[in-house]
Amino acid sequence: MQDLEINSRIRQLITDKGYTIYQLSKESSIPLSTLYGIINNVYLPSIHTLTIICKFLNVTMGEFFLECSSEDPLYLSPSEEHHIFLYRSISSRLQNHIDEYLLLLRDTNVSIHE
């Protein structure tokens, strides 16, 4: 991710989440001047500052740096979160079976009727 993209990504997430830079500053204790410097590409945020920003915006660092097209969802739906919760609660042997099954479904382009 390029420098300008990091700053744009922060701006995008603030807007997408319905916050203002002022709210981020107040609730995260990051000085407003620092945030404006980051947003206006004067400088890059430190890892510490970026961690605080991600925590405030409720995104992981991985999600922050995730490169996705506009058609790809950036966040998990409640249903996807539930599936991950269930997946993590079963043995690795069963997880492997599920992985194989999902790959089979994807590769064979099976359509399941609702």
C-alpha distances in whole Angstrom, upper triangle without the diagonal:
4,7,8,6,7,10,11,10,12,15,14,15,18,19,19,21,24,23,23,22,25,26,23,24,27,27,24,26,23,24,24,24,21,19,20,18,15,15,17,14,17,15,12,13,15,14,18,17,14,16,19,17,16,20,21,19,20,17,16,13,12,13,10,7,9,8,12,14,16,19,18,19,16,19,22,25,28,30,26,27,30,30,27,30,33,31,30,34,35,36,33,36,36,32,32,35,33,30,32,34,30,30,33,33,30,31,34,33,36,36,38,40,40
4,6,5,6,9,10,10,13,14,15,16,19,20,20,22,24,24,23,21,25,26,23,24,27,27,24,26,23,24,23,22,19,18,18,16,13,14,14,11,14,12,10,13,15,15,18,17,15,18,20,18,18,21,22,21,22,19,19,15,16,16,13,11,13,12,15,16,18,21,20,21,19,22,25,28,31,33,30,30,34,33,31,33,36,34,34,37,39,40,37,40,40,36,36,39,37,34,36,37,34,33,37,36,33,34,38,36,39,39,41,43,43
4,5,5,7,9,10,11,13,14,16,17,19,20,22,23,22,21,19,22,23,20,21,25,25,22,23,19,20,20,18,16,15,15,13,10,11,11,8,10,8,7,10,12,13,16,15,13,16,18,16,17,20,21,19,22,19,19,15,17,17,13,12,15,14,17,19,20,24,23,23,20,23,26,29,32,34,31,31,35,35,32,35,38,36,35,39,41,41,39,42,42,38,39,41,39,36,39,40,37,36,40,39,36,37,41,39,42,42,43,46,45
4,5,5,6,8,10,11,12,14,16,17,18,20,21,20,19,17,21,22,20,20,24,24,22,23,20,20,19,18,16,14,14,12,9,9,9,6,10,9,9,11,14,16,18,16,14,18,19,16,17,21,21,19,22,19,20,17,18,17,14,13,15,14,17,18,18,22,21,22,20,22,26,29,32,34,31,31,35,35,33,35,38,37,36,40,42,43,41,43,43,39,40,42,40,37,40,41,37,37,40,39,36,38,41,39,41,42,43,45,44
4,5,5,6,9,10,10,12,14,15,16,18,20,19,19,17,21,22,19,20,24,24,22,23,20,21,20,20,17,15,15,14,11,10,11,9,13,12,10,12,15,15,18,16,13,17,18,15,15,19,19,17,19,17,17,14,15,14,11,10,12,11,13,14,15,18,18,18,16,19,22,25,28,30,28,28,31,31,29,32,35,33,33,37,38,39,37,40,40,36,36,39,36,33,36,37,33,33,36,35,32,34,37,35,38,38,39,41,41
4,5,5,6,9,10,11,12,14,15,16,18,17,17,15,19,19,16,18,21,21,18,20,17,18,18,17,15,13,13,12,9,9,11,9,12,10,8,9,11,12,14,12,10,13,14,12,12,16,16,14,16,14,14,12,13,12,9,8,11,11,14,16,17,20,19,19,16,18,21,24,27,29,27,26,30,30,28,30,33,32,31,35,37,38,36,39,38,35,36,38,35,33,36,37,33,33,37,36,33,35,38,36,39,39,40,42,41
4,5,5,6,9,10,11,13,14,16,17,16,15,12,16,17,14,15,19,19,17,18,15,16,15,14,12,10,10,9,6,5,7,6,9,9,7,8,12,13,15,12,10,14,15,12,13,16,16,14,17,15,16,14,16,15,11,11,14,14,16,18,18,21,21,20,17,19,23,26,28,31,29,28,32,33,30,32,36,35,34,37,39,41,39,42,41,38,39,41,38,36,39,40,36,36,40,39,36,38,41,39,41,41,42,43,43
4,5,5,6,9,10,11,12,14,15,15,14,13,17,18,15,17,20,20,19,21,18,19,17,17,15,12,12,12,9,7,9,8,12,12,11,12,15,16,18,15,13,16,17,13,14,17,17,14,17,15,17,15,16,14,11,12,13,13,14,15,15,18,18,18,15,18,22,24,27,29,27,27,31,31,30,32,35,34,34,37,39,41,39,42,41,37,38,40,37,35,38,39,35,35,38,37,34,36,39,37,39,38,39,41,40
4,5,5,6,9,10,10,12,14,14,14,13,17,17,14,17,20,19,18,20,17,19,17,18,16,13,14,14,11,9,12,11,15,14,12,12,15,15,17,14,11,14,15,11,11,14,14,12,14,12,13,12,13,11,7,8,10,10,12,13,13,16,15,15,12,14,18,21,24,26,24,23,27,28,26,28,31,30,30,33,35,37,35,38,37,34,35,37,34,32,35,35,32,32,35,34,31,33,36,34,36,36,36,38,37
4,5,5,6,9,10,11,12,11,11,10,13,14,11,13,16,16,14,16,14,15,14,15,13,10,11,12,9,7,11,11,14,13,11,10,13,13,14,11,9,11,12,8,9,12,11,9,12,11,13,12,13,12,8,10,13,14,15,17,16,19,18,17,14,15,19,21,24,26,24,24,27,28,27,28,31,31,30,33,36,37,36,39,38,35,36,38,35,34,37,37,34,34,38,36,34,36,39,37,39,38,39,40,39
4,6,5,6,9,10,11,10,9,8,12,13,11,13,16,16,15,17,15,16,14,15,13,10,10,12,9,6,9,11,14,14,13,13,16,17,17,14,12,15,14,11,12,15,13,11,14,14,16,15,17,15,12,13,15,16,16,17,16,19,19,18,15,17,21,22,25,28,26,26,29,30,29,30,34,33,33,36,38,40,39,42,41,37,39,41,38,36,39,39,36,36,39,38,35,38,40,38,40,39,39,41,39
4,6,5,6,8,10,10,11,11,15,15,13,16,19,18,17,20,18,19,17,18,17,13,14,15,13,10,13,14,17,17,15,15,18,18,19,17,14,16,16,12,12,15,14,11,14,13,15,15,16,13,10,12,13,13,13,14,12,16,15,14,12,14,18,19,22,25,23,23,27,28,26,28,31,31,31,34,36,38,37,40,39,35,37,38,35,33,36,36,33,33,36,35,32,34,37,34,36,35,36,37,36
4,5,5,6,8,9,10,11,14,13,11,14,17,16,15,18,16,18,17,19,17,13,15,16,13,11,15,16,19,18,16,15,17,17,18,15,12,14,13,10,9,12,10,7,10,9,12,12,14,11,9,11,12,13,14,15,13,16,15,13,10,11,15,17,19,22,21,20,24,25,24,25,28,28,28,31,33,35,34,37,36,33,34,36,33,31,35,35,31,32,35,33,31,34,36,34,35,34,35,36,34
4,6,5,6,5,6,7,10,10,8,11,13,13,13,15,14,16,14,16,15,11,12,15,13,10,14,15,18,18,16,15,18,18,18,14,13,14,13,9,10,12,10,7,11,11,14,15,17,14,12,15,16,17,17,18,17,19,19,17,14,14,18,19,21,24,23,22,26,28,26,27,31,31,30,33,36,38,37,40,39,36,38,39,36,35,38,38,34,35,39,37,35,37,40,37,39,38,38,39,37
4,5,5,6,7,9,12,11,11,14,16,16,16,19,17,18,16,18,18,14,14,17,15,12,15,17,20,20,19,18,21,21,21,18,16,18,17,13,13,15,13,10,13,14,17,18,19,16,14,17,17,18,17,18,15,18,18,16,14,15,18,19,22,25,24,23,27,28,27,29,32,32,32,35,37,40,39,42,40,37,39,40,37,36,39,38,35,36,39,37,34,37,39,37,38,37,37,38,36
4,5,8,10,12,15,14,13,17,18,17,18,21,20,21,19,21,20,17,17,20,17,15,18,19,22,22,20,19,22,22,22,19,17,18,17,14,13,15,13,10,12,12,15,16,17,14,13,15,15,16,15,15,13,15,15,13,11,11,15,16,18,21,20,20,23,25,24,26,29,29,29,32,34,37,36,39,37,34,36,37,33,32,35,35,31,32,35,33,31,34,36,33,34,33,33,34,32
4,6,9,11,14,11,11,15,16,14,15,18,18,20,18,21,20,16,18,20,18,16,19,21,23,23,21,19,22,21,21,18,16,16,15,12,12,12,10,7,9,10,14,16,17,14,13,16,16,18,17,18,16,18,17,14,12,11,14,15,17,20,20,19,22,24,23,24,27,28,28,30,33,36,35,38,36,33,35,37,33,32,36,35,32,33,36,34,32,35,37,35,36,34,34,35,33
4,7,10,12,10,11,14,15,14,15,18,18,19,17,20,20,16,17,20,18,16,19,21,24,24,22,21,23,23,23,20,18,19,17,14,14,15,12,10,12,14,18,19,21,18,16,20,20,21,20,21,18,20,20,17,15,15,18,18,20,23,23,22,25,27,27,27,31,31,31,33,36,39,39,42,40,37,39,40,37,36,39,39,35,37,39,37,35,38,40,38,38,37,36,37,35
4,7,8,6,7,10,11,11,12,15,14,16,14,17,17,13,14,17,16,14,17,19,21,21,20,18,21,21,20,17,16,17,15,12,13,13,10,9,12,14,17,19,21,18,16,20,21,22,22,23,20,23,22,20,17,17,20,21,22,25,25,24,27,29,28,29,32,33,32,35,38,40,40,43,41,38,40,42,39,38,41,41,37,39,42,40,38,41,43,40,41,40,40,40,38
4,5,5,6,9,10,11,12,14,13,13,11,14,14,11,11,15,14,12,14,17,19,19,19,17,20,21,20,17,16,18,15,12,14,15,12,11,15,16,19,20,23,20,18,21,22,23,24,24,22,25,25,22,20,20,23,24,26,29,28,27,30,33,31,32,35,36,35,38,41,43,43,46,44,41,43,45,42,41,44,44,40,42,45,43,41,44,46,43,44,43,43,43,41
4,5,5,6,9,10,10,12,10,10,7,10,10,7,8,11,11,9,12,14,15,16,16,14,17,18,17,14,14,16,13,10,13,15,11,11,15,16,19,19,22,20,17,20,22,23,24,25,23,26,26,24,21,21,25,26,27,31,30,29,32,34,32,33,37,37,36,39,42,44,43,46,45,42,44,46,43,41,45,45,41,42,46,44,42,44,47,44,46,45,45,46,44
4,5,5,6,9,10,10,10,9,7,10,11,9,10,13,13,12,14,17,18,18,18,17,19,20,19,15,16,18,15,13,16,16,13,13,17,19,21,22,25,23,20,23,25,27,28,29,27,30,29,27,24,24,27,28,29,33,32,31,34,36,34,35,38,39,38,40,43,46,45,49,47,44,46,48,45,44,47,47,44,45,49,47,45,48,50,48,49,48,47,48,46
4,5,5,6,8,10,10,11,9,13,13,11,12,16,15,14,17,19,20,20,20,17,20,20,18,15,16,16,13,11,14,14,10,11,14,17,19,20,23,21,19,22,24,26,27,28,26,28,28,25,22,22,24,25,26,30,29,28,30,33,32,32,35,36,35,37,40,43,43,46,45,41,44,46,43,42,45,45,42,43,46,45,43,46,48,46,47,45,45,46,43
4,6,5,6,8,8,9,8,12,11,8,11,14,13,12,15,17,18,18,16,14,16,16,15,12,12,13,10,8,10,11,7,8,12,14,16,17,20,18,16,19,21,23,24,26,25,27,26,23,20,20,23,24,25,29,28,26,29,31,30,30,33,34,33,35,38,40,40,43,42,39,41,43,40,39,43,43,40,41,44,43,41,44,46,44,45,44,44,45,43
4,6,5,5,5,6,5,9,9,7,10,12,12,12,15,17,17,17,16,14,15,16,14,11,13,14,10,9,13,13,10,12,15,17,19,19,22,21,18,21,24,26,27,29,28,30,29,27,24,23,26,28,29,32,31,29,32,35,33,33,37,37,36,38,41,43,43,46,45,42,44,46,43,42,46,46,43,44,48,46,44,47,50,47,49,48,47,48,46
4,6,5,7,8,8,12,12,11,13,16,16,16,19,21,21,20,20,17,18,19,17,14,15,16,12,12,15,14,11,13,16,18,21,21,25,23,21,24,27,29,30,32,30,33,31,29,26,25,27,29,29,33,32,30,33,35,33,33,37,38,36,38,41,44,43,47,46,43,45,48,45,44,47,48,44,46,49,48,46,49,51,49,50,49,48,49,47
4,6,8,10,11,14,14,12,15,18,17,17,20,22,22,21,20,17,18,18,15,13,14,14,10,10,12,11,8,11,13,16,18,19,22,21,19,23,25,27,28,30,29,31,29,26,23,22,24,26,26,30,29,27,29,32,30,30,33,34,33,34,38,40,40,44,42,40,42,44,41,41,44,44,41,43,46,45,43,46,49,47,47,46,46,47,44
4,5,9,10,13,12,11,14,16,15,15,19,20,20,19,17,14,14,14,12,9,11,10,7,7,10,9,7,10,12,14,16,16,20,19,17,20,23,25,27,29,28,30,29,26,23,22,24,26,26,30,29,26,29,32,29,29,33,33,31,34,37,39,38,42,41,38,41,43,40,39,43,43,40,42,45,44,42,45,48,46,47,46,46,47,45
4,6,9,11,10,10,14,15,15,16,19,20,19,18,17,14,15,15,12,10,13,13,9,10,13,12,11,14,16,18,19,19,23,22,20,23,26,28,30,32,31,34,32,30,26,25,28,30,30,34,33,30,33,35,33,33,36,37,35,37,40,42,42,45,45,42,44,46,44,43,46,47,44,45,49,48,46,49,51,49,51,50,49,51,49
4,6,8,7,7,10,11,11,13,15,16,16,14,14,11,12,13,11,8,10,11,8,9,12,12,11,13,16,17,18,18,21,21,18,21,24,26,28,30,29,32,31,28,25,25,28,30,31,34,33,30,33,35,33,33,37,37,35,38,41,42,42,45,45,41,44,46,44,42,46,46,43,44,48,47,45,47,50,48,50,49,49,50,49
4,5,5,7,9,10,11,13,14,16,15,14,14,12,13,16,14,10,13,15,12,12,16,16,14,16,19,20,22,21,24,24,21,23,26,28,30,32,31,34,33,31,28,28,31,33,34,37,36,34,37,39,37,37,41,41,39,41,44,46,45,49,48,45,47,50,47,45,49,50,47,47,51,50,48,50,53,51,53,52,52,53,51
4,5,5,6,9,10,10,12,14,13,14,14,13,15,17,16,12,14,16,14,12,16,17,15,16,19,21,22,22,25,24,21,23,26,27,29,30,29,32,32,30,27,27,30,32,33,37,35,34,37,39,37,37,41,41,40,42,45,47,46,50,49,46,48,50,47,46,49,50,46,47,51,49,47,50,52,50,52,51,51,52,50
4,5,5,6,9,10,10,12,11,11,13,12,14,17,16,13,15,18,16,14,18,19,17,19,22,23,24,23,26,25,22,24,27,28,30,31,30,34,33,32,28,29,32,35,36,39,38,36,40,41,39,40,44,44,42,45,48,49,48,52,51,48,49,52,49,47,51,51,48,49,52,51,48,51,54,52,53,53,53,54,53
4,5,5,6,9,10,11,9,9,10,8,11,14,13,9,12,14,13,12,15,17,16,17,20,20,21,20,23,22,19,21,24,25,27,29,29,32,31,30,26,27,30,33,34,37,36,34,37,39,37,37,41,41,39,42,45,46,45,48,48,45,46,49,46,44,48,49,45,46,49,48,46,48,51,49,51,51,51,52,51
4,5,5,6,8,10,10,10,10,8,11,14,13,9,10,13,12,10,13,15,13,14,17,17,19,18,21,20,16,18,21,23,25,26,25,29,28,26,23,24,27,29,31,34,33,31,35,36,34,35,39,38,37,40,43,44,43,46,46,42,44,46,44,42,45,46,43,43,47,46,43,45,48,46,48,47,48,49,48
4,5,5,6,8,8,10,11,11,14,17,17,13,14,17,15,13,16,18,16,17,20,20,22,20,23,22,19,20,23,24,25,27,26,29,29,28,25,26,29,31,33,36,35,34,37,39,37,38,41,41,40,43,46,47,46,49,49,45,47,49,46,44,47,48,45,45,48,47,44,47,50,48,49,49,49,50,49
4,6,5,6,5,6,8,9,12,15,16,12,13,17,16,14,17,19,18,18,22,21,22,20,23,23,19,20,23,24,26,27,27,30,30,29,26,27,31,33,35,38,36,35,39,40,38,39,42,42,41,44,46,47,46,49,49,45,47,49,47,44,48,48,45,45,49,48,45,47,50,48,50,50,50,52,51
4,5,5,6,5,6,6,10,12,13,10,10,14,13,11,14,17,16,16,19,18,19,17,19,19,15,16,19,20,22,24,24,27,26,25,22,24,27,30,32,35,33,32,35,36,34,35,39,38,37,40,43,44,42,46,45,42,43,45,43,41,44,45,41,41,45,44,41,43,46,45,47,46,47,48,47
4,5,8,8,9,9,13,15,16,13,12,15,15,12,14,17,16,15,18,18,19,18,20,19,15,16,19,19,21,22,21,25,24,24,21,22,26,28,31,33,32,31,34,36,34,35,39,38,37,40,43,44,43,46,45,42,43,45,42,40,43,44,41,41,44,43,40,42,45,43,45,45,45,47,45
4,6,8,10,11,15,18,19,15,15,19,18,16,18,21,19,19,22,21,23,21,23,22,18,19,21,21,23,24,23,27,27,26,24,26,29,32,34,37,35,34,38,39,37,39,42,41,41,44,46,48,46,49,49,45,46,48,46,43,46,47,43,43,47,46,43,45,48,45,48,47,48,49,48
4,5,7,10,13,16,17,15,14,18,18,16,18,21,20,19,22,21,22,19,21,21,17,17,20,20,22,23,23,27,26,26,23,26,29,32,34,37,35,34,38,39,36,38,42,41,40,43,45,46,45,48,47,43,44,47,44,42,45,46,42,42,45,45,41,43,46,44,47,47,48,49,48
4,7,10,13,16,17,15,15,19,19,17,19,22,22,21,25,23,24,21,24,24,20,20,23,23,25,27,27,30,30,30,27,29,32,35,37,40,38,37,41,41,39,41,44,43,42,45,48,49,47,50,50,46,47,50,47,45,48,49,45,45,49,48,45,47,50,48,50,50,51,53,52
4,7,9,13,14,12,12,16,16,15,17,20,20,20,23,21,21,19,21,21,18,18,21,21,24,26,26,30,29,29,25,27,31,34,36,38,36,35,39,39,37,38,42,41,39,43,45,46,44,47,47,43,44,47,45,42,45,47,43,43,47,46,43,45,48,47,49,49,50,52,51
4,7,9,11,9,9,13,14,13,14,17,18,18,20,18,18,15,17,18,14,14,18,18,21,24,24,28,26,26,22,24,28,31,33,35,33,32,35,36,33,35,38,37,36,39,41,42,40,43,43,40,41,44,41,39,42,43,40,40,43,43,40,42,45,44,46,46,47,49,48
4,6,8,6,6,9,10,9,11,14,15,15,17,16,16,13,16,17,13,14,17,19,22,24,25,28,26,25,22,23,26,29,31,33,31,30,33,34,31,32,36,35,33,36,39,40,38,42,42,38,39,42,40,38,41,42,39,39,43,42,40,42,45,43,45,45,46,48,47
4,5,5,6,8,10,10,12,14,15,16,18,17,15,13,16,17,14,15,18,20,23,26,27,30,28,27,23,24,27,30,32,34,32,30,33,34,31,32,36,35,32,36,38,39,37,40,41,37,38,41,39,37,40,42,39,39,43,43,40,42,45,44,46,46,47,49,48
4,5,5,6,9,10,10,12,14,15,16,14,13,10,13,15,12,13,16,19,22,25,26,28,26,25,21,22,24,28,29,31,29,27,30,31,28,29,32,31,29,32,34,35,33,37,37,34,35,38,36,34,37,39,36,36,40,40,37,39,43,42,44,44,44,46,45
4,5,5,6,9,10,11,13,14,15,14,13,11,15,16,14,15,19,21,24,27,28,30,28,26,22,23,25,28,29,32,29,27,30,31,28,29,32,32,29,32,35,35,34,38,38,35,36,39,37,35,39,40,38,38,42,42,39,42,45,44,45,46,46,48,46
4,5,5,6,9,10,11,12,14,14,13,12,15,16,13,15,18,21,23,26,26,29,27,25,21,22,24,27,28,31,29,27,30,32,29,29,33,33,31,33,36,37,36,40,40,36,38,41,38,37,40,41,38,39,42,42,40,42,45,44,45,45,45,47,46
4,5,5,6,8,10,10,12,11,10,8,12,12,9,11,14,17,19,22,23,25,23,22,18,18,21,24,26,28,26,24,28,29,26,27,31,30,28,31,34,35,33,37,37,33,35,38,35,33,37,38,35,35,39,38,36,38,41,40,42,42,42,44,43
4,5,5,6,9,10,10,9,8,7,11,12,10,12,15,18,20,23,24,26,23,22,18,18,20,23,24,27,24,22,25,27,24,24,28,27,25,28,31,32,31,34,34,31,33,36,33,32,35,36,33,34,38,37,35,38,41,39,41,41,41,43,41
4,5,5,6,9,10,10,10,10,14,14,12,15,18,20,23,25,25,27,25,23,19,19,21,24,24,27,26,23,26,28,25,25,29,29,27,30,33,34,33,37,37,33,35,38,36,34,38,39,36,37,40,40,38,40,43,42,43,43,42,44,42
4,5,5,6,8,9,10,10,13,12,10,13,16,18,20,22,22,24,22,20,17,16,19,22,23,26,24,22,26,27,25,26,29,29,28,30,33,35,34,37,37,33,35,38,35,34,37,38,35,36,39,38,36,39,42,40,41,41,41,42,41
4,5,5,6,5,6,7,10,9,7,11,13,16,17,20,20,22,20,17,14,13,16,19,20,23,21,19,22,24,21,22,26,25,24,27,30,31,30,34,33,30,32,34,31,30,33,34,31,32,36,35,32,35,38,36,38,37,37,39,37
4,5,5,6,7,9,12,11,11,14,16,19,20,23,23,24,22,19,16,14,16,19,19,22,21,18,21,23,21,21,25,25,23,25,28,30,30,33,33,29,32,34,31,30,34,35,32,33,37,36,34,37,39,38,39,38,38,39,38
4,5,8,10,12,15,13,12,16,17,20,21,24,23,25,23,20,16,15,17,19,20,23,22,20,23,25,23,23,27,27,26,28,31,33,33,36,35,32,35,37,34,33,37,37,34,35,39,37,36,39,41,39,40,39,39,40,38
4,6,9,11,13,11,10,13,15,17,18,20,19,21,19,16,13,12,15,16,18,21,20,18,21,23,21,22,25,26,25,27,30,32,32,35,34,31,33,35,32,31,34,35,31,33,36,35,33,36,38,36,37,36,36,37,35
4,7,10,12,10,10,14,14,17,18,20,20,21,18,15,12,10,12,14,15,18,17,14,18,20,18,18,22,22,21,23,27,29,28,32,30,27,30,32,29,28,32,32,29,30,33,32,30,34,36,34,35,34,34,35,33
4,7,8,6,6,10,11,14,15,17,17,19,16,13,10,8,11,14,15,18,16,14,17,19,17,18,21,21,20,23,25,27,27,30,29,25,28,30,27,25,29,29,26,28,31,30,28,31,34,32,33,32,32,34,32
4,5,5,6,9,10,13,15,18,19,20,17,15,11,10,12,15,17,19,16,14,18,19,16,17,20,20,18,21,24,25,24,28,27,24,26,28,25,24,27,28,25,26,30,29,27,30,33,32,33,33,33,35,33
4,5,5,6,8,12,14,18,19,20,17,16,12,13,15,18,20,22,19,18,21,22,18,20,23,22,21,24,26,27,26,29,29,25,27,29,27,25,28,30,27,27,31,30,28,31,34,33,34,34,35,37,36
4,5,5,6,10,12,15,17,18,15,14,11,11,13,17,19,20,17,16,19,19,16,18,21,20,19,22,24,25,23,26,26,22,24,26,24,22,25,26,23,24,27,27,25,27,30,29,31,31,31,34,33
4,5,5,8,10,13,14,15,12,11,7,8,10,14,16,18,15,14,18,18,16,18,21,20,19,23,25,26,25,28,27,23,25,27,24,22,25,26,23,23,27,26,24,26,29,28,29,29,30,32,31
4,6,8,11,14,14,16,14,13,9,10,13,17,19,21,18,18,21,22,19,21,25,24,23,26,28,30,28,31,30,27,28,30,28,26,29,30,26,27,30,29,27,29,32,31,33,33,33,35,34
4,6,9,13,14,16,14,14,10,13,15,19,21,23,20,20,23,23,21,23,26,24,24,27,29,30,28,31,30,27,27,30,27,25,28,29,26,26,29,29,26,28,31,30,32,32,33,35,35
4,6,10,12,13,10,11,8,10,13,16,19,20,17,17,21,20,18,21,24,22,22,25,27,28,26,29,28,24,25,27,25,22,25,26,22,22,26,25,22,24,28,26,28,29,29,32,31
4,7,10,12,9,11,9,12,15,18,21,22,19,20,23,23,21,24,26,24,25,28,30,30,28,31,30,26,27,29,26,23,26,27,23,22,26,25,22,24,27,25,28,28,29,32,32
4,7,8,6,8,7,11,13,16,20,20,17,19,22,21,20,23,25,24,24,28,29,30,28,30,29,26,26,28,25,22,25,25,21,21,24,23,20,22,25,23,25,25,26,28,28
4,5,5,8,9,13,15,17,21,21,19,21,24,23,22,26,27,26,27,31,32,33,31,33,32,28,28,29,27,24,26,26,22,22,25,23,20,22,24,22,24,24,26,28,28
4,6,8,9,12,15,16,20,20,19,20,24,23,23,26,28,27,28,31,33,34,33,35,33,30,30,31,28,26,28,28,24,24,27,25,22,24,26,23,25,25,26,27,27
4,6,9,12,13,14,18,18,17,19,22,21,21,24,26,25,27,30,31,33,31,33,31,28,28,29,26,24,26,25,21,21,24,21,18,21,23,20,22,21,22,23,23
4,6,9,10,12,16,16,14,16,19,18,18,21,23,22,23,26,27,29,28,29,28,24,25,26,23,21,23,22,19,19,22,20,17,19,22,19,21,20,21,23,23
4,6,7,9,12,13,11,13,16,16,16,19,21,20,21,24,26,28,27,29,27,23,25,26,22,21,23,23,19,20,23,21,18,21,23,21,22,21,22,23,22
4,7,10,13,14,12,13,16,17,15,18,21,20,21,24,26,28,26,29,27,24,25,27,23,22,25,24,21,22,25,23,21,24,26,24,25,25,25,27,26
4,6,9,11,9,9,13,14,13,15,18,18,18,21,23,26,25,27,26,22,24,25,22,21,24,24,20,22,25,23,21,24,27,24,25,24,24,26,24
4,6,8,6,6,10,10,10,12,14,14,15,18,20,23,22,25,22,19,22,22,19,18,22,21,18,20,23,21,19,23,25,23,23,22,22,23,21
4,5,5,6,9,10,11,12,14,15,17,19,21,24,24,26,23,20,23,23,20,20,23,21,18,21,23,21,20,23,25,22,22,21,20,21,19
4,5,5,6,9,10,10,12,14,15,17,19,22,23,25,22,20,23,23,20,20,23,22,19,22,24,22,22,25,27,24,24,22,21,21,19
4,5,5,6,9,10,11,12,14,15,17,21,21,23,20,18,21,20,17,18,20,19,16,19,21,19,19,23,23,21,20,19,17,18,16
4,5,5,6,9,10,10,12,14,16,19,19,21,18,15,18,18,15,15,18,17,14,17,19,17,17,20,22,20,20,19,18,19,18
4,5,5,6,9,10,11,13,15,18,18,21,18,16,19,19,16,16,20,19,17,19,22,20,20,23,25,24,23,23,21,23,21
4,5,5,6,9,10,11,13,16,18,20,17,15,18,18,15,16,20,18,16,20,22,20,20,24,25,24,23,22,20,21,19
4,5,5,6,9,10,11,14,15,17,14,12,15,15,11,13,16,15,13,16,18,16,17,20,22,21,20,19,18,19,18
4,5,5,6,9,10,13,13,16,13,11,14,15,12,12,16,15,14,16,19,18,18,21,23,22,22,22,20,23,21
4,6,5,6,9,12,14,16,14,12,16,16,14,15,18,18,17,19,22,21,21,25,26,25,25,25,23,25,23
4,5,5,7,10,12,14,11,10,14,14,11,13,17,16,15,18,20,19,20,23,25,24,23,23,21,23,21
4,5,6,8,9,11,9,7,10,11,9,10,13,13,12,15,17,17,18,21,22,22,21,22,20,23,22
4,6,8,9,12,10,8,12,13,12,12,16,16,16,18,20,20,21,24,26,26,25,26,24,27,26
4,7,9,12,10,9,13,14,13,14,18,18,18,20,22,22,23,26,27,27,26,27,25,27,26
4,7,8,6,7,10,11,10,12,15,15,16,18,20,20,22,24,25,26,25,26,24,26,26
4,5,5,6,9,10,11,12,14,15,17,18,20,21,23,24,26,27,26,27,26,29,28
4,5,5,6,9,10,10,12,14,15,16,18,20,21,22,24,25,25,27,26,29,29
4,5,5,7,9,10,11,13,15,16,17,19,20,21,23,24,24,26,25,28,28
4,5,5,6,9,10,11,12,14,15,17,18,20,21,22,21,23,22,25,25
4,5,5,6,9,10,11,12,14,15,16,18,20,21,20,22,21,24,24
4,5,5,6,9,10,11,12,14,15,16,18,20,20,22,21,25,25
4,5,5,6,9,10,11,12,14,15,16,18,17,20,19,22,23
4,5,5,6,9,10,10,12,14,15,16,15,17,16,19,20
4,5,5,6,9,10,11,12,14,15,15,17,17,21,22
4,6,5,6,9,10,10,12,14,14,17,17,21,22
4,5,5,6,9,10,11,12,11,14,13,17,18
4,5,5,6,9,10,10,10,12,12,16,17
4,5,5,6,8,10,11,13,14,18,20
4,5,5,6,8,8,12,13,17,19
4,6,5,6,5,8,9,13,15
4,6,5,7,9,11,15,17
4,5,8,11,14,17,20
4,5,9,12,15,18
4,6,10,13,16
4,6,10,13
4,6,9
4,6
4
